Amino acid sequence: MREKILSFTFNTKKYNVLIHVLICMILLIYAERHVFFGVDLMDQGYNLVNFKNFNPEFTDPMWFFSTYLAGALGHLIVSIPVVGDSLLFMNIITALIPAAMAIISYWFFACHLKINRLMVALGEVLALSLCWLPAEALYTYLSYLFILVACILIYMALEKENDKLMVAAGAVLGSSIFVKVPNVIYAALIIPVVIYSFMKRRSLEKTFTTAFYAFLGYFGAVVLFIFYFAVRYGGNAYFDGIMNLYFMGENAVDYKSDYILGTFIKELKDISYFFKRILIFYLAGLVPAILLKFKKNKILTIVSNVLWAIGAILVFLWLANHDYYGKMPISMRAVYRPAVLFIVVSCMLSFSLLFSKKVADNKKLVYIICIMLSLLPAFGSNNAFYSVINFMFFMMPVFFYEIADLIGNKNELTMPGKYVMGLLLLILLFRAIPFGINYIYEDAGSNGISGTVVTGVPALKGIKTTEDRSACLTEGYEIIKDTDYIVTFGNVPGLSYYYGKEALFNPWNDLRSVRMSVMTDDLHKLEDYVNEGKPVSICIGARYIPFFTGTGEVSFDDEFTKEKALNLKETMDACGFKYAGENSLFGIFMTGQ
């Protein structure tokens, strides 16, 4: 049985095509589980507005070029007549990317590497459950899709010694830079290529040649895209835009390398508190394991298993009592620590297997890729381990495989490890599955999926959200439905898309990454539109309403945001904007009120 579960031998005759198709359909349906739910005024709506206005005149060239392929794909989708203005349709289409990753990973592990298909399917369901970002964040999910395909191509190129596949892998990695510039860090995936060549004792010339083909594809793709930008947008437009990423100033600290590294270390320190306690349990469990190793005894075996089980229960209770998975089951806090600790311990297990002579080289290659995918997303984003959690499609089946291998190992010294990994996995499943079914990003919170349909807003037809949010969106639309243009400030950029109003400029100008000079130009544009008599509505996040109405004090996150708010308020006063109403989400200001 163990050999059947763990076999990496390629033999397609053992598998029933219909069962594979059924599993893929289940993965597809599960990926689409949230299409009717949630209205996120921030990331989800912000991406949709940018897709609608995909041009360097509207979007800061810095962001336009640094997320080009994601923006181009998004623009193509929203440009579809009628349905492109529907959030429900956008949810359905964009969710196909996580679904594609789950299906591609399933094919690779279940059909090519021959890992037990149910094990792989469960791993992919868990990976989908941990996808916390809305699917409209195409620059994230499209990046993951490119990286996933590149990893699979790297494995197959090395396995088959196929230089064309290696060129293709390099080309996919190179192209990923134009989905999101920080993806340049994934060039480090050349490391598994070199390590595998050394494991196979290939000559230095052969190793260099293989790496050369990877870089050939990588730089070939980069050159082609840069040439395309030069022809399409002229001269140095791409480089001028991209260079601004490195000169965003002191205000955008969360995009700087020292901040990203510091956050990564901080989160490792946080999880180390729990890791140390579990390590104590593991080391204590080694004592009876060592006794069993040298003296097998039925009574001792029973006593040892009872002690390990009791220890695991005590550890679980201790974790529960020390905020390991939070108090609210439908929140990021519920899955964050369980997921990160599971990833860290699984990677340590993968690393230890690299030194085992019993492990085949192709398995070691998979383990190396997993280790790298557990680190690189954290350094290619300002979300640290949250980015890793969102991209578990390749890793989760491998970690499940490792645990199955561990369980099947009859060596007494592995017993404490079985209980540790089993405990971590059960806690993760216990939290991740309910999280995956119910969690809606920035919408449902701890209450899970809500069932109030938004009425009166065409773009939100068929969408359900919380009762309060539904009422706010309907009331707000009634106020501004006759205006043509909209300006947003205070973490409500999505209103432009949801209300079907043209955004005058970047709808999330309050972000620290938006330079003051850019906002100054935007405010001049606002003045011009008002002076020309064009109807403009301004929607301000509820948090900042007292500042704009002069009815109370507001605590700003930093002086930079406060300065932006002050500049906007001065422009609004000069243009004659008047308070038109507010709700628990945002307030509205219009001219002529």
Beta strands, then each sheet from edge to edge (+ up, - down):
strand 1: 452-453
strand 2: 464-465
strand 3: 485-489
strand 4: 502-503
strand 5: 536-541
strand 6: 577-582
strand 7: 586-591
sheet 1: 1+ 2-
sheet 2: 4+ 3+ 5+ 7- 6+
end
